[in-house]
C-alpha cells in the first residue's frame, strides 16, 4: 500500500524533473515499478557512476555479438535472451512449447513459415511467435536476430491516455495468410521432422507429409510482424520521457521497448536530452543496439548488447551531455528488455563479453 503521494521537498532541487537541475549537482531518479511508481529525485554532488573499482556480480556488462555464432546470454524464470545466427534454411520444423518468442531481425532477409502461413522478413522486423506455433526460418541471406523467449503471453501494452493508435496503429501489424506450402523437403526416408521443445528437452516427431498444412484460420491468436519503421514514438519537446514511454510489447515480468528516431528536447535549454541517472530498483535492463548513432554510450556499435542489473547505477556516460547538446534529434534504433526478476548471465555469454565495459562509466 503506497499511502498518500506527497512530494516532499528538501534542499536544492529541480521542481520539474529533468529540467533545470541545480548547478553543481547531478540528478538521479530513484523510483519503483520501473518509472511508474513512487519516486524520489536525488541531487548529488557527484555522478553516482564515479566508481574506481567494482568487485562482484553487479558490474555493468556489454556483449559483442558481431561475428558471434549465437548464444543465450541472460535468463531468468520469466524469459531468456539470446542471439541467433541462421545461415541456411532450417532442415526441420520447430515448435516451442515453453515460451512465446519475440524475434527481432538485426540482419538478413528470408521467410518465416508457420502454421498460420508465411511472412517475408527483413532487418528491423519484430516477429512475435506464440507458444506452440510450428515454425521454420528459411533465410535468403544470413540472418542474425535477437530472440526474447517469454514464459508468459506476449501482448501489447496499455496505451492509457495516449489512445489506441499511438506508438503504432495496430492496423500496421501484419499477420500471415495460409495457402503457400513449405520449402522444406522430406529427408532420405521421405519424412518431415518436427522438433518440440518442452522444459528445455527436445522431442522429435516425424510425419510422412509436411505438417504445415493449414488451409484456413480465424481468431485473435496468431503470429505478428511489426517493423520499427512503423513505430511512431511519443516525445516531448520540453521533458525527457522515461524509457517505459516507448514500450512495444509486454509479458509477465518483461517489458520490451523500442527506441526509434525522434526529436530531442529542444524546447527548453534547461531540459535534459540524455537518460537520467537511475539504479534500476525493480528491473534489470538490457539494451540491444540495432542501428544509428548511440550518443548516450561510448564504444558501442550496432550489434552490441549491454546489461545493467538492479541495484547499480547507470545513466549518461561521460561526454554524453556535450554530444547531445549538438543534436536536435536521435537517429538510433535500439531494443530495450526490462525484467522484473534478476537475469542470470550465462557461461556462453562470457566469451562475447567486453570485460572493461564498466570502466567506460568512470568520470574524467
Long-range contacts (C-beta under 8 A, 24 or more apart in sequence): 2-37, 2-38, 5-38, 11-43, 12-43, 13-41, 13-43, 14-41, 14-43, 16-239, 17-41, 17-239, 17-276, 18-239, 18-240, 18-271, 18-272, 18-276, 19-238, 19-239, 19-268, 19-270, 19-271, 19-272, 20-270, 21-270, 21-272, 26-277, 27-272, 27-276, 27-277, 28-276, 28-277, 28-278, 28-279, 28-313, 28-315, 29-242, 29-276, 29-277, 29-278, 30-278, 30-279, 30-281, 31-278, 31-281, 32-281, 32-282, 33-282, 34-242, 34-243, 34-244, 34-255, 34-282, 34-283, 34-338, 35-242, 35-243, 35-244, 35-278, 36-244, 37-282, 46-363, 47-277, 47-315, 47-363, 48-277, 48-279, 48-313, 48-315, 49-277, 49-313, 49-314, 49-315, 49-317, 49-361, 49-362, 49-363, 50-362, 50-363, 51-358, 51-361, 51-362, 52-362, 54-312, 54-358, 57-309, 57-345, 58-309, 58-311, 58-312, 59-312, 59-358, 60-306, 60-307, 60-308, 60-309, 60-312, 60-314, 60-357, 60-358, 60-361, 61-306, 61-307, 61-345, 61-353, 61-354, 61-357, 61-358, 62-300, 62-304, 62-305, 62-306, 62-307, 62-353, 62-354, 62-357, 63-304, 63-305, 63-306, 63-307, 63-349, 63-352, 63-353, 63-354, 64-303, 64-304, 64-352, 64-354, 65-144, 65-303, 65-304, 65-305, 65-352, 66-301, 66-303, 66-304, 68-352, 70-144, 71-346, 71-348, 71-349, 71-351, 71-352, 72-346, 72-348, 72-349, 73-305, 73-307, 73-345, 73-346, 73-348, 73-349, 73-352, 74-284, 74-286, 74-307, 74-343, 74-344, 74-345, 74-346, 74-349, 75-343, 75-344, 75-346, 76-253, 76-339, 76-341, 76-342, 76-343, 76-344, 77-151, 77-253, 77-341, 78-150, 78-151, 78-152, 78-251, 78-252, 78-253, 78-254, 78-339, 78-340, 78-341, 79-148, 79-149, 79-150, 79-151, 79-251, 79-253, 79-254, 79-337, 79-339, 80-148, 80-149, 81-146, 81-147, 81-148, 81-286, 81-305, 81-337, 81-343, 82-146, 82-147, 82-149, 83-144, 83-145, 83-146, 83-147, 83-305, 84-143, 84-144, 84-145, 84-146, 84-147, 85-142, 85-143, 85-144, 86-110, 86-137, 86-139, 86-142, 86-143, 86-144, 86-145, 87-139, 87-142, 87-143, 88-139, 89-136, 89-137, 89-138, 89-139, 89-183, 89-184, 90-136, 90-137, 90-138, 90-184, 91-184, 91-187, 91-193, 92-136, 92-184, 92-192, 92-193, 92-194, 92-195, 93-134, 93-135, 93-136, 93-182, 93-184, 93-192, 93-193, 93-194, 93-195, 93-211, 93-212, 94-134, 94-135, 94-136, 94-194, 94-195, 94-196, 94-197, 95-132, 95-133, 95-134, 95-135, 95-194, 95-195, 95-196, 95-197, 96-129, 96-131, 96-132, 96-133, 96-135, 96-149, 96-197, 97-131, 97-132, 97-196, 97-197, 97-198, 98-131, 98-149, 98-151, 98-197, 98-198, 98-199, 98-200, 99-131, 99-149, 99-150, 99-151, 100-128, 100-129, 100-130, 100-131, 100-149, 100-150, 100-152, 100-153, 100-154, 100-251, 101-127, 101-128, 101-129, 101-147, 101-148, 101-149, 101-150, 102-126, 102-127, 102-128, 102-129, 102-147, 102-148, 102-150, 102-154, 102-249, 102-256, 103-127, 103-128, 103-129, 103-145, 103-146, 103-147, 104-145, 104-146, 104-147, 104-148, 104-288, 104-290, 104-335, 105-143, 105-144, 105-145, 106-144, 106-145, 106-146, 106-288, 106-290, 106-302, 106-303, 107-141, 107-142, 107-143, 107-144, 108-139, 108-140, 108-141, 108-142, 108-143, 108-144, 108-145, 109-139, 109-140, 109-141, 109-143, 110-137, 110-138, 110-139, 110-140, 110-141, 110-143, 111-137, 111-138, 111-139, 111-140, 111-183, 112-136, 112-137, 112-138, 112-176, 112-223, 113-137, 113-138, 113-182, 113-183, 113-184, 113-212, 114-176, 114-212, 114-223, 115-212, 115-214, 115-217, 116-175, 116-176, 116-177, 116-178, 116-214, 116-217, 116-222, 116-223, 117-175, 117-176, 117-177, 117-178, 117-179, 117-180, 117-214, 118-176, 118-180, 119-174, 119-176, 119-223, 119-225, 121-225, 122-227, 123-290, 123-291, 124-227, 124-228, 124-229, 124-290, 124-291, 124-333, 125-225, 125-226, 125-227, 126-224, 126-225, 126-226, 126-227, 126-228, 126-248, 126-249, 127-223, 127-224, 127-225, 128-154, 128-223, 128-224, 128-225, 128-226, 128-249, 129-223, 130-154, 130-221, 130-222, 130-223, 133-223, 134-194, 134-211, 134-212, 135-223, 136-182, 136-184, 136-212, 138-183, 138-184, 144-303, 146-288, 146-305, 146-335, 148-254, 148-256, 148-337, 150-251, 150-252, 150-254, 151-251, 151-252, 151-253, 152-251, 152-252, 152-253, 152-254, 153-251, 153-252, 154-249, 154-250, 154-251, 155-249, 155-250, 155-251, 156-249, 156-250, 157-247, 157-248, 157-249, 157-250, 157-255, 162-234, 166-232, 166-234, 167-231, 167-232, 167-233, 167-234, 167-246, 167-247, 167-248, 168-226, 168-230, 168-231, 168-232, 172-226, 172-230, 173-224, 173-225, 173-226, 174-224, 174-225, 174-226, 175-222, 175-223, 175-224, 175-225, 176-222, 176-223, 176-225, 178-214, 178-215, 178-216, 178-217, 179-215, 181-210, 181-212, 182-210, 182-212, 184-210, 184-212, 186-210, 228-258, 228-260, 228-290, 228-333, 231-258, 231-260, 232-260, 233-258, 233-259, 233-260, 233-261, 233-262, 235-262, 235-263, 236-265, 236-267, 237-263, 237-265, 237-266, 237-267, 237-268, 238-265, 238-267, 238-268, 238-271, 239-265, 239-271, 240-265, 240-271, 240-272, 240-273, 240-274, 240-275, 240-276, 243-275, 243-336, 243-338, 244-338, 246-336, 253-339, 253-340, 253-341, 254-337, 254-338, 254-339, 254-340, 255-283, 255-336, 255-337, 255-338, 256-335, 256-336, 256-337, 257-335, 257-336, 257-338, 258-333, 258-334, 258-335, 258-336, 259-330, 259-332, 259-333, 259-334, 259-335, 259-336, 260-333, 261-292, 261-329, 261-330, 261-331, 261-332, 261-333, 262-329, 262-330, 263-328, 263-329, 264-324, 264-327, 264-328, 264-329, 264-330, 266-328, 272-321, 273-321, 273-324, 273-325, 273-327, 274-315, 274-316, 274-320, 274-321, 274-324, 275-315, 275-316, 276-315, 276-316, 277-313, 277-314, 277-315, 277-316, 278-313, 278-314, 278-315, 279-310, 279-311, 279-312, 279-313, 279-314, 280-308, 280-309, 280-310, 280-311, 280-312, 280-314, 281-310, 281-311, 282-310, 282-340, 283-310, 283-338, 283-339, 283-340, 284-308, 284-309, 284-310, 284-338, 284-339, 284-341, 284-342, 284-343, 285-309, 285-314, 285-336, 285-337, 285-338, 286-336, 286-337, 286-338, 286-339, 286-343, 287-334, 287-335, 287-336, 287-337, 288-334, 288-335, 288-336, 288-337, 289-332, 289-334, 290-333, 290-334, 290-335, 291-332, 291-333, 292-330, 292-331, 292-332, 292-333, 292-334, 293-330, 293-331, 293-332, 294-332, 294-334, 295-320, 295-323, 295-324, 295-327, 295-330, 295-332, 296-320, 296-324, 297-360, 298-360, 299-354, 299-357, 299-360, 304-354, 306-357, 307-343, 307-345, 309-342, 309-343, 310-342, 314-361, 317-360, 317-361, 318-361, 318-362, 318-363, 318-364
